[in-house]
Amino acid sequence: MAIAKLLGVAGAAIAGTLALTAAQRPSALFQAAPGLWEVSGVPGARGPLKQCLTDIAPLARFEHRNRSCSARVISDNASSTVVEYSCGAAGFGRSRIESITPRSLRIETQGIAQSLPFNYVIQARRVGDCSATASRH
């Protein structure tokens, strides 16, 4: 009985540590702030997209940014992070995020979305604060 309680406490501690690790922002995104971001290089877009981001993390899974996905950091240093993610039946991807400045990111992304492969590079740039009427993601 005591062993079962000990294992339960140890399991809870490990789960708590994993949740904390998953919640930490990758280093390449650490200095990037929420706000109005302009994303250029998006396939099929006629020009840059502007999005109000309350969380920068979806930029790491840009192709699946409106999906619920699980992600894990493969490599992480101050200027570059590699993230792999899976979105169930919606697909999966791998992105390399390079922090040019705290307001400018270069993102190489590839994977499968809607049963089709994707592979492209986008540039994300923070252009200001969100307005009260801007849509938030």
Buried (B, 14 or more C-beta within 10 A) or exposed (E): EEEEEEEEEEEEEEEEEEEEEEEEBBBBBBEBEBBBBBBEBBEEEEEBBBBBBEEBBBBBBBBBBEBEBEBEBEEBEEEBBBBBBBBEEBBBBBBBBBBEEEBEBBBBBBBBBEEEEBEBEBBBBBEEEBEEEBEEB
